[in-house]
């Protein structure tokens, strides 16, 4: 091989190696693609939608997070209802956090499908321990969430949903 060709191959190899290392670092520490599995977040997310989660965001009430299940090797996506130290009450499908009532527009479509007198979410009261989050799926009748799993440890959280990348007609920041 000629000297010039060797230099060109080495140069390209270095560039490819640097690009791969940067891609791995970004995926490991900043952003990761995930695929929604199941119906627990319908209608917000449907089965097989593709999302990007950010790993450096502060988590607030009503953010959607991905976390490792405390009972299996699966990862779940749910909505954060209670932060560490919050007192969360659900009474007759009305959500109260630390005594303040909050609207939940993301579940209205599911509420509209109920028969008169039915509730989407059973009544409960919970004090969220320090270092944990209380999470619920938007499709409350079909969600394995903190009502069953208990509060989710902060260190089990993989990241916060940042962006929807598929289906293409829904690309953007989910609400």
PyMOL commands that set and color helices and strands:
alter all, ss='L'
color gray80, all
select helices_A, chain A and resi 3-29+105-111+140-142+146-149+154-156+168-170
alter helices_A, ss='H'
color red, helices_A
select strands_A, chain A and resi 31-35+50-54+64-68+75-82+87-91+94-97+100-102+124-127+132-136+152-153+157-166
alter strands_A, ss='S'
color yellow, strands_A
deselect
rebuild
show_as cartoon
